[in-house]
Amino acid sequence: MPMPALFRSAAALALLLGAPAAALAETPPAAATAAASPDTVMAKVNGQPITGADLAVASEDPALSLPGVDEAQKKALLVDYMIDLKVGAQAAEAAKVAETPDFKRKLAYFRDKLLLDEYLEREAKKAATPEAAKAVYEQSAKLMKPEEEVHARHILVDNEAEAKKIAARIKGGEDFAKVAAETSKDPGSKTEGGDLGWFTKERMVKEFADAAFKMPAGQVSDPIKTQFGWHVIKVEGKRVKPLPTFEELREQIDQHLIRKAQQDLIVKLRSEAKVERTDAAPADPASKDAGAPKPETEPKKP
């Protein structure tokens, strides 16, 4: 016996909440495995068709996102959802819900919002051209200051005496990575032979960074004390940090161009429109603090 539409939607909800697909009682129909063209009729509700184009619109709704669900299962669930949506909408129409003032206000609001979203998306995409993206990248690259990076290993222990013994072992010819695996208290690097990879100076505490960046490649340090304990450091290499490539930043640049174009467009549209505000002017936040006493000095930071 076919599953009622209500329970089919419950299955969709279970997926949205993270229930495993195996827990669903219904298997998607074989027809759902084929890609639907916009004009393909997926179902009819009291004679009203649900097409592939309707499903495409529904699939863009963030509330209907189904991560981890295969396309065939997702399509079947969307069809079930659209059936329930049509059933409910038809019932609401019969009950004359659309004729109430409250509904009309909501409909007008969401129509305006959808129109604005579509318009902004369409117009802003024109700004994210390859030429504009390349120009942003090149301009940003000029402003990026070269940064030195160090590739280092370290061994962390609790006291200076132990650190001195370890430094002596390594300077005597023992392999740094082997000694690190045996003695280091740093769980994040000991299994990697103490390897910290490449890092810039500000990523490390001052005492560690000062020592690592002063040492030439290949040198092993005397014990260095930080807030974490005592370190023995070996510098593996030094370089100027490479700039990220245009391809690596392209997505971020496009998003920046789109956001900026949208903001600029709204500012332009508002400046050209005749806007009359009839509500009370908002209070100036600065005026609230105008008479408040100010401290003579700022509190010291730890």
Secondary structure, 3 states (H helix, E strand, C coil): CCCCHHHHHHHHHHHHCCCCHHHCCCCCCHHHHCCCCCCCEEEEECCEEEEHHHHHHHHCCHHHCCCCCCHHHHHHHHHHHHHHHHHHHHHHHHCCHHHCHHHHHHHHHHHHHHHHHHHHHHHHHCCCCHHHHHHHHHHHHHHCCCCEEEEEEEEEECCHHHHHHHHHHHHCCCCHHHHHHHHCCCCCCHHHCCEEEEEEHHHCCHHHHHHHHHCCCCCECCCEEECCEEEEEEEEEEEECCCCCHHHHHHHHHHHHHHHHHHHHHHHHHHHCCCCCCCCCCCCHHHHCCCCCCCCCCCCCC
